[in-house]
Amino acid sequence: MNVDNCKGCGRLKLKKPGHLFCADCMSAQSDDLRKIKEYILRHPLATVLDIHREAGVPIKAIHDFIRDDRVQYR
């Protein structure tokens, strides 16, 4: 059986091409992404720190989403 460690939490997961995270971490990422997008829509001039404080999303996650072009920011 092909297993791998989740990039997010380190737990074992089934190895699938293109999937670096387990289902729980993917769900958490999806929730964080939704929170970020909703906050930016309501506050278009918000900084990363504002998003972190008000939406409760870790700064590293915000930077990762911006770097991966999953969030259009300014």
C-alpha positions as CSV (number, residue, x, y, z in Angstrom):
1,M,0.0,0.0,0.0
2,N,1.4,3.4,-1.0
3,V,1.3,5.8,2.0
4,D,2.9,9.2,2.5
5,N,3.0,11.8,5.2
6,C,0.7,14.8,5.0
7,K,2.6,18.0,4.4
8,G,0.4,19.9,6.8
9,C,0.1,17.7,9.9
10,G,2.5,14.8,9.3
11,R,-0.1,12.0,9.6
12,L,0.0,9.1,7.3
13,K,-2.3,9.3,4.2
14,L,-2.7,7.4,1.0
15,K,-0.3,8.6,-1.6
16,K,-2.1,10.2,-4.6
17,P,-0.5,12.1,-7.4
18,G,-0.9,15.9,-6.8
19,H,-2.2,15.5,-3.2
20,L,0.2,16.6,-0.6
21,F,-2.3,17.0,2.3
22,C,-4.7,14.7,4.1
23,A,-8.5,15.2,3.9
24,D,-8.6,17.1,7.2
25,C,-5.8,19.5,6.2
26,M,-7.4,20.1,2.8
27,S,-10.7,20.9,4.5
28,A,-8.9,23.3,6.8
29,Q,-7.2,25.0,3.9
30,S,-10.4,25.3,2.1
31,D,-12.0,27.0,5.1
32,D,-9.0,29.4,5.5
33,L,-9.2,30.3,1.8
34,R,-12.9,31.0,2.0
35,K,-12.3,33.2,5.1
36,I,-9.5,35.1,3.3
37,K,-11.5,35.7,0.2
38,E,-14.6,36.9,2.1
39,Y,-12.5,39.3,4.2
40,I,-10.8,40.7,1.2
41,L,-14.1,41.3,-0.6
42,R,-15.4,43.3,2.4
43,H,-12.1,45.0,3.1
44,P,-10.2,45.5,-0.2
45,L,-7.4,47.6,1.4
46,A,-6.7,45.1,4.2
47,T,-3.1,44.1,4.9
48,V,-2.0,40.6,5.5
49,L,-1.8,41.4,9.2
50,D,-5.4,42.7,9.2
51,I,-6.6,39.5,7.5
52,H,-4.6,37.4,10.0
53,R,-6.1,39.2,13.0
54,E,-9.7,39.5,11.8
55,A,-10.2,36.2,9.9
56,G,-8.0,34.1,12.2
57,V,-5.9,32.6,9.4
58,P,-2.2,32.1,10.0
59,I,0.1,34.5,8.2
60,K,2.1,31.7,6.6
61,A,-1.1,30.3,5.1
62,I,-2.0,33.7,3.7
63,H,1.4,34.1,2.1
64,D,1.2,30.5,0.7
65,F,-2.2,31.3,-0.9
66,I,-0.8,34.5,-2.4
67,R,2.3,32.8,-3.6
68,D,0.3,29.9,-5.2
69,D,-2.0,32.5,-6.9
70,R,-5.0,31.1,-5.0
71,V,-5.8,34.6,-3.7
72,Q,-5.6,37.8,-5.8
73,Y,-4.3,40.4,-3.4
74,R,-4.0,44.1,-4.5
